[in-house]
Amino acid sequence: MIELTFKLTPEDGDARDVLVRIHEPTRNPPEKKWPWAAPVEVDGRQYSIYGMDPLDAIENGARHAAILLHGVHGDALDPSIEPRMKEGQ
């Protein structure tokens, strides 16, 4: 598992930690469109992110977390998250 902690310091609230966890990818059944899935937790919310291979699933999970964090918290994170295009663009 990969675990990262970001400090959130919003202008109008108390500072808190935001935790991102990317768990070990698992193989999907053969009938699924994507062969691999990686469970990802971003600030307590769980997502299943898919990929063509285990590393692709991890990479897509990290990209998904970055898009969510930057989109929701913007520049209030330390370390900062650079803007990314939305998934699929």
PyMOL CGO cylinders between C-alpha atoms (Angstrom):
from pymol import cmd
from pymol.cgo import CYLINDER

trace = [
    CYLINDER, 0.00, 0.00, 0.00, 1.11, 3.53, -0.77, 0.3, 1, 1, 1, 1, 1, 1,
    CYLINDER, 1.11, 3.53, -0.77, 0.03, 6.08, 1.84, 0.3, 1, 1, 1, 1, 1, 1,
    CYLINDER, 0.03, 6.08, 1.84, 0.47, 9.85, 1.57, 0.3, 1, 1, 1, 1, 1, 1,
    CYLINDER, 0.47, 9.85, 1.57, -0.59, 12.54, 4.02, 0.3, 1, 1, 1, 1, 1, 1,
    CYLINDER, -0.59, 12.54, 4.02, -1.27, 16.11, 2.95, 0.3, 1, 1, 1, 1, 1, 1,
    CYLINDER, -1.27, 16.11, 2.95, -1.82, 19.05, 5.28, 0.3, 1, 1, 1, 1, 1, 1,
    CYLINDER, -1.82, 19.05, 5.28, -4.98, 20.98, 4.45, 0.3, 1, 1, 1, 1, 1, 1,
    CYLINDER, -4.98, 20.98, 4.45, -4.97, 24.59, 5.63, 0.3, 1, 1, 1, 1, 1, 1,
    CYLINDER, -4.97, 24.59, 5.63, -8.11, 26.28, 4.29, 0.3, 1, 1, 1, 1, 1, 1,
    CYLINDER, -8.11, 26.28, 4.29, -8.53, 30.04, 4.69, 0.3, 1, 1, 1, 1, 1, 1,
    CYLINDER, -8.53, 30.04, 4.69, -11.79, 29.67, 6.59, 0.3, 1, 1, 1, 1, 1, 1,
    CYLINDER, -11.79, 29.67, 6.59, -11.24, 26.58, 8.74, 0.3, 1, 1, 1, 1, 1, 1,
    CYLINDER, -11.24, 26.58, 8.74, -8.98, 24.50, 10.92, 0.3, 1, 1, 1, 1, 1, 1,
    CYLINDER, -8.98, 24.50, 10.92, -5.95, 22.71, 9.52, 0.3, 1, 1, 1, 1, 1, 1,
    CYLINDER, -5.95, 22.71, 9.52, -6.29, 18.94, 9.16, 0.3, 1, 1, 1, 1, 1, 1,
    CYLINDER, -6.29, 18.94, 9.16, -4.64, 15.98, 7.48, 0.3, 1, 1, 1, 1, 1, 1,
    CYLINDER, -4.64, 15.98, 7.48, -5.92, 14.53, 4.20, 0.3, 1, 1, 1, 1, 1, 1,
    CYLINDER, -5.92, 14.53, 4.20, -4.91, 10.91, 3.69, 0.3, 1, 1, 1, 1, 1, 1,
    CYLINDER, -4.91, 10.91, 3.69, -4.48, 9.14, 0.33, 0.3, 1, 1, 1, 1, 1, 1,
    CYLINDER, -4.48, 9.14, 0.33, -4.06, 5.36, 0.22, 0.3, 1, 1, 1, 1, 1, 1,
    CYLINDER, -4.06, 5.36, 0.22, -3.49, 3.31, -2.91, 0.3, 1, 1, 1, 1, 1, 1,
    CYLINDER, -3.49, 3.31, -2.91, -3.84, -0.40, -2.18, 0.3, 1, 1, 1, 1, 1, 1,
    CYLINDER, -3.84, -0.40, -2.18, -2.34, -3.35, -4.02, 0.3, 1, 1, 1, 1, 1, 1,
    CYLINDER, -2.34, -3.35, -4.02, -4.03, -3.96, -7.39, 0.3, 1, 1, 1, 1, 1, 1,
    CYLINDER, -4.03, -3.96, -7.39, -6.04, -7.12, -7.93, 0.3, 1, 1, 1, 1, 1, 1,
    CYLINDER, -6.04, -7.12, -7.93, -6.84, -8.99, -11.11, 0.3, 1, 1, 1, 1, 1, 1,
    CYLINDER, -6.84, -8.99, -11.11, -10.42, -8.69, -12.34, 0.3, 1, 1, 1, 1, 1, 1,
    CYLINDER, -10.42, -8.69, -12.34, -12.39, -11.62, -13.78, 0.3, 1, 1, 1, 1, 1, 1,
    CYLINDER, -12.39, -11.62, -13.78, -11.71, -12.24, -17.52, 0.3, 1, 1, 1, 1, 1, 1,
    CYLINDER, -11.71, -12.24, -17.52, -15.12, -10.90, -18.59, 0.3, 1, 1, 1, 1, 1, 1,
    CYLINDER, -15.12, -10.90, -18.59, -14.39, -7.42, -17.17, 0.3, 1, 1, 1, 1, 1, 1,
    CYLINDER, -14.39, -7.42, -17.17, -13.34, -4.60, -19.52, 0.3, 1, 1, 1, 1, 1, 1,
    CYLINDER, -13.34, -4.60, -19.52, -10.28, -3.70, -17.43, 0.3, 1, 1, 1, 1, 1, 1,
    CYLINDER, -10.28, -3.70, -17.43, -8.00, -6.55, -16.30, 0.3, 1, 1, 1, 1, 1, 1,
    CYLINDER, -8.00, -6.55, -16.30, -6.79, -4.85, -13.07, 0.3, 1, 1, 1, 1, 1, 1,
    CYLINDER, -6.79, -4.85, -13.07, -8.29, -2.74, -10.27, 0.3, 1, 1, 1, 1, 1, 1,
    CYLINDER, -8.29, -2.74, -10.27, -6.62, -0.73, -7.51, 0.3, 1, 1, 1, 1, 1, 1,
    CYLINDER, -6.62, -0.73, -7.51, -8.62, 0.32, -4.44, 0.3, 1, 1, 1, 1, 1, 1,
    CYLINDER, -8.62, 0.32, -4.44, -7.95, 3.99, -3.68, 0.3, 1, 1, 1, 1, 1, 1,
    CYLINDER, -7.95, 3.99, -3.68, -9.00, 5.99, -0.61, 0.3, 1, 1, 1, 1, 1, 1,
    CYLINDER, -9.00, 5.99, -0.61, -8.99, 9.78, -0.79, 0.3, 1, 1, 1, 1, 1, 1,
    CYLINDER, -8.99, 9.78, -0.79, -9.89, 11.60, 2.43, 0.3, 1, 1, 1, 1, 1, 1,
    CYLINDER, -9.89, 11.60, 2.43, -12.01, 8.68, 3.62, 0.3, 1, 1, 1, 1, 1, 1,
    CYLINDER, -12.01, 8.68, 3.62, -13.82, 8.01, 0.33, 0.3, 1, 1, 1, 1, 1, 1,
    CYLINDER, -13.82, 8.01, 0.33, -13.19, 4.75, -1.46, 0.3, 1, 1, 1, 1, 1, 1,
    CYLINDER, -13.19, 4.75, -1.46, -12.83, 4.27, -5.22, 0.3, 1, 1, 1, 1, 1, 1,
    CYLINDER, -12.83, 4.27, -5.22, -11.94, 1.38, -7.51, 0.3, 1, 1, 1, 1, 1, 1,
    CYLINDER, -11.94, 1.38, -7.51, -9.60, 2.56, -10.25, 0.3, 1, 1, 1, 1, 1, 1,
    CYLINDER, -9.60, 2.56, -10.25, -8.85, 0.33, -13.22, 0.3, 1, 1, 1, 1, 1, 1,
    CYLINDER, -8.85, 0.33, -13.22, -5.91, -0.32, -15.51, 0.3, 1, 1, 1, 1, 1, 1,
    CYLINDER, -5.91, -0.32, -15.51, -4.55, -2.61, -18.20, 0.3, 1, 1, 1, 1, 1, 1,
    CYLINDER, -4.55, -2.61, -18.20, -1.85, -3.93, -15.85, 0.3, 1, 1, 1, 1, 1, 1,
    CYLINDER, -1.85, -3.93, -15.85, -1.03, -3.52, -12.14, 0.3, 1, 1, 1, 1, 1, 1,
    CYLINDER, -1.03, -3.52, -12.14, 1.18, -0.46, -12.61, 0.3, 1, 1, 1, 1, 1, 1,
    CYLINDER, 1.18, -0.46, -12.61, -1.38, 1.17, -14.90, 0.3, 1, 1, 1, 1, 1, 1,
    CYLINDER, -1.38, 1.17, -14.90, -4.02, 0.74, -12.19, 0.3, 1, 1, 1, 1, 1, 1,
    CYLINDER, -4.02, 0.74, -12.19, -1.70, 2.34, -9.60, 0.3, 1, 1, 1, 1, 1, 1,
    CYLINDER, -1.70, 2.34, -9.60, -0.81, 5.19, -11.97, 0.3, 1, 1, 1, 1, 1, 1,
    CYLINDER, -0.81, 5.19, -11.97, -4.49, 5.80, -12.74, 0.3, 1, 1, 1, 1, 1, 1,
    CYLINDER, -4.49, 5.80, -12.74, -5.27, 5.71, -9.02, 0.3, 1, 1, 1, 1, 1, 1,
    CYLINDER, -5.27, 5.71, -9.02, -2.63, 8.35, -8.29, 0.3, 1, 1, 1, 1, 1, 1,
    CYLINDER, -2.63, 8.35, -8.29, -3.92, 10.52, -11.16, 0.3, 1, 1, 1, 1, 1, 1,
    CYLINDER, -3.92, 10.52, -11.16, -7.49, 10.17, -9.88, 0.3, 1, 1, 1, 1, 1, 1,
    CYLINDER, -7.49, 10.17, -9.88, -6.43, 11.20, -6.36, 0.3, 1, 1, 1, 1, 1, 1,
    CYLINDER, -6.43, 11.20, -6.36, -4.52, 14.23, -7.71, 0.3, 1, 1, 1, 1, 1, 1,
    CYLINDER, -4.52, 14.23, -7.71, -7.49, 15.39, -9.78, 0.3, 1, 1, 1, 1, 1, 1,
    CYLINDER, -7.49, 15.39, -9.78, -9.82, 15.07, -6.78, 0.3, 1, 1, 1, 1, 1, 1,
    CYLINDER, -9.82, 15.07, -6.78, -7.49, 16.77, -4.32, 0.3, 1, 1, 1, 1, 1, 1,
    CYLINDER, -7.49, 16.77, -4.32, -6.60, 19.69, -6.55, 0.3, 1, 1, 1, 1, 1, 1,
    CYLINDER, -6.60, 19.69, -6.55, -10.19, 20.12, -7.70, 0.3, 1, 1, 1, 1, 1, 1,
    CYLINDER, -10.19, 20.12, -7.70, -11.60, 20.17, -4.18, 0.3, 1, 1, 1, 1, 1, 1,
    CYLINDER, -11.60, 20.17, -4.18, -8.83, 21.79, -2.13, 0.3, 1, 1, 1, 1, 1, 1,
    CYLINDER, -8.83, 21.79, -2.13, -6.77, 23.72, -4.71, 0.3, 1, 1, 1, 1, 1, 1,
    CYLINDER, -6.77, 23.72, -4.71, -3.75, 25.48, -3.26, 0.3, 1, 1, 1, 1, 1, 1,
    CYLINDER, -3.75, 25.48, -3.26, -4.66, 24.75, 0.39, 0.3, 1, 1, 1, 1, 1, 1,
    CYLINDER, -4.66, 24.75, 0.39, -2.62, 21.50, 0.38, 0.3, 1, 1, 1, 1, 1, 1,
    CYLINDER, -2.62, 21.50, 0.38, 0.94, 20.94, 1.57, 0.3, 1, 1, 1, 1, 1, 1,
    CYLINDER, 0.94, 20.94, 1.57, 2.68, 19.53, -0.36, 0.3, 1, 1, 1, 1, 1, 1,
    CYLINDER, 2.68, 19.53, -0.36, 0.87, 21.17, -3.22, 0.3, 1, 1, 1, 1, 1, 1,
    CYLINDER, 0.87, 21.17, -3.22, -0.80, 19.26, -6.07, 0.3, 1, 1, 1, 1, 1, 1,
    CYLINDER, -0.80, 19.26, -6.07, -0.28, 20.56, -9.57, 0.3, 1, 1, 1, 1, 1, 1,
    CYLINDER, -0.28, 20.56, -9.57, -3.39, 20.91, -11.77, 0.3, 1, 1, 1, 1, 1, 1,
    CYLINDER, -3.39, 20.91, -11.77, -4.14, 18.00, -14.08, 0.3, 1, 1, 1, 1, 1, 1,
    CYLINDER, -4.14, 18.00, -14.08, -6.52, 17.44, -16.90, 0.3, 1, 1, 1, 1, 1, 1,
    CYLINDER, -6.52, 17.44, -16.90, -9.69, 15.59, -16.02, 0.3, 1, 1, 1, 1, 1, 1,
    CYLINDER, -9.69, 15.59, -16.02, -9.62, 11.86, -16.63, 0.3, 1, 1, 1, 1, 1, 1,
    CYLINDER, -9.62, 11.86, -16.63, -10.33, 10.93, -20.22, 0.3, 1, 1, 1, 1, 1, 1,
    CYLINDER, -10.33, 10.93, -20.22, -8.91, 14.17, -21.71, 0.3, 1, 1, 1, 1, 1, 1,
]
cmd.load_cgo(trace, "trace")
